[in-house]
Amino acid sequence: MATKLSRDFMIETNKMIDANYPEVLKHAIVINAPKIFAILFAMLKPIIPKHTLEKCEIYGPDKSKWLKAIGEKYPMDKIPPHWGGTLKGVDKYCSGHEIWMQGPPDFGEFFKRASNQIVKTEEGLWKVTINARAEFVEELHVMDGGSVIEWKFKTEGYDIGFKVTLIPNVDDGAAEEDREETQIEYSRVDSHKSLQEGSLSCKKPGVYRLLFDNSYSFLKSKVLCYSIEQRSA
């Protein structure tokens, strides 16, 4: 980005695209953009046509802002649940759906690996370190009642807090924390002594949150190995 050779290449490429494929872009929204993205995008602005720039919107990690923008620009029944939509699929990313022109067959595994924080063990479990005074949450978007969520997990050396809650799809204007319903009561489990396994029959559609809690530990981080699956009843 900082070299003249790269900038010249991008300018010529952009001219060629604009001359032969004008107005291809209908609209673009970039979400969860880090600060460095804004800096790099500012460097590109001089070589991007004005009519293209006017079709682009960039949002940071504030979900309330980019979710509102998506709702105003796109039909939510075409957007996967992970980004606030209601499109039905095999997971919250609608992996393998026809909406994806490109991308990995399993977006869930892709995002976990991309985070560089969660890796897969030889046993096929996901492994993550939960810092002291912190929590780790996995969310499952259940579109229809009757689904079953199954989980198993273990920790290395120490116990962990665990609970399951539901945020129903019905939006009555209340904040999420006020609508949240407990499905499995909170408890500290000896997952360092034995593998914990369980399941939950989902009677309502909504976002089911599986919370692994280490907020009570002042100094000790916890290594969690887990597997969570959703299947039809």
N, C-alpha and C positions, 0 to 999 in steps of 0.2 A: 504493500500500500504506500510505503514511503519512498519507493524508488521511481525515478522518471520513466524507466522502461516499463514498469508495471502500469503506471498511470496512462502512458501512451497506448499501451495495449488495450486497456479498458475503455479509453475514449474511442478508439477505432472500432472496437467490438460493439460498443453501444451505438455508434453511428450506423453501423451495418444493420443491427437489429431494428433500429428506429426507421431506417429507410425501407426495409423489406417486410417488417412485421409490425407496423405501427398499431397502437391502441390494442395490443393483445391483452394487456392487463386490465381487468375490470376493477379490482380493488384488492388491496393487501393490508393485512393487520399483523404486525409483529408484536408478540406478547412475551413477557418475562425477559425483556431485553436488559442485559447488564449495561453499566455505564460506558464500558469500552465500546459497545456497539454504537452508541450515539456519537462517539468521537469518530469512529471509522465511517459511519454513515454521513457525517458532516463533510468528510474529505471527498466523498463520492458525489455529493450534491451538485457541484459545478458541471459534472459530465452527465447528469441524469436530466432528461427533458422535463420541463416544468409540468406538462400535462401528466407525466408519470408520477412526479413527486406529489402532486395533488391527490393521487389515488392511494398514497401510502400513509399509514398511521403507525406510530411506534409507542408501545406502552411498557412500563417497567413491571415489577413483580406485584403491584397492587391489583389483586384479582377483581375487586369491585369496579375498577375503572375499565379494564379490558373486557370484562364480562358484559358490561353495559354496551360497549362499542360493538361487540360481536352480535348481541341481541338486536341492535338497531340496523345492522348491515346484512345479516344472514338469517335464513330460516333455521331455527334451533333444532328442528327435527332432522337436519342434515349434519349436525355437529355432534361428535362423540361426547359422552357424559363427562369425560375428564376435562373438557373445555367448556362445561356448562350446558351442553345440549341434551337432547332426548333421543338421539339416534340409537337404535338397538343393535347390539353386536355381541361378539363372544366375550368381550371384556370392556372396560371403561374407555379404551382407546379405539374400539371397533376394529381391532386388528384383522387384516385380510379382507375388509369390506371394499366394495367397488369404488368408494369415494377416494381411496388411496391410489393415485397413479404411480407412485413410487413409495419405497420404504420397506422396512423389514417385515416379515410375516408375523412376528410377535413383537408388538410395540412395548408391551410390559417388560419383557426381558431387555429390550433395547434401552429403555429409559433407566432401568436399574443399573445396567452396566455403564451407561453414559455418566451416571452420577459419580463414578469412581469411589463410591462409599459402600455399595452393596455388591457382594460377589457370591458366586454359587459354589457350594461345597461339593465334595465327591459324592455325598449322600443325596444330592439334588435339592438341598435346602439353601435358602438365601441367608447370607451372613452379614450382619451389620453391627457396628459398635455404637452403643447408646451412651453418650457422655453422662457424667454425674450431673445431677440437677436437671436432667433433660427427659424428654419423652420421644417415642417413635410411634407413628400412626400409619396404618395401612387402611385405605378406603376402598370399598367395593360398591359400585353403583348397581343396585338391583332394580331392574325395570319392572318386573312382575312379581307379585307375591307368590309364594310356593317354592321359591328357590331355596337351596340349602348351602350354607357356608361351612366349610370344614377347615380345620386348622390343626397344626402340630408345631410345637416349638420347644427349644431347650436353650439353656444359657450355660456359659462356662464359668464355674466357680461360685456364682452368687445367684440369689433369687431375683425375681422381677415382678412388678405389679402388672395386672392384666384386667381388662374389662372390654365389653363390647357395647356400643351405643348405636342408635339410629337417628338420623335426621330425615323425617318423612318428606316426601315430594310435595306435599300440600304446603303452600306458602301463604300463611295468614298475616304476613307482614312482620311477624316477630323475628327477633334475632335468632341465628342458628343455635346458640347456646341455650336459648329459652325453649326451643322446639325439640332439643335433643332428648331422646328417650333411652333409658337404660335397658339393655337386653341381657347382658351378663354382668352381674354385680362385680364391683372392683374387689380384688383380693391379691395378696402377695403369695406367689406360688413358688414351690421349691423346684423350679425347672432345671436347676443345676444338679439335682439328684436323679431325676427321671424325665423322660420325654412326655410333654403334656399334649394331649389330644382332645379335641372336642368338635362339636358341630352345633349349628343353629338353624332352625327352620325360619325362613324370612316370611312373615305374615303380611308385611306391608312393603311396597316399593319405596325406595329412598337410598340414602347413602349410609351404609353400615361402616362404622369406624372401629377397628381393632387397635386398642391402645396398649402399648408396652411401656410401662412407667418405671423410670429410674430417678424421678425427681426427689425421692427421699434420701438418695445417696449423696453425701456431701463431697466425697473424694473418689469413690470407686466408679469407674465406667463398667458397663456390662456388655459382653459379647453375646449377641442373640442370633440363633440359627432357627429359621422358621419356614413354613410353607402354608399358604392360604389358597384355597380353591373354592370356586362357586360352581354349582351344578344344578340342573333342573331336578325337581323332586320326582 
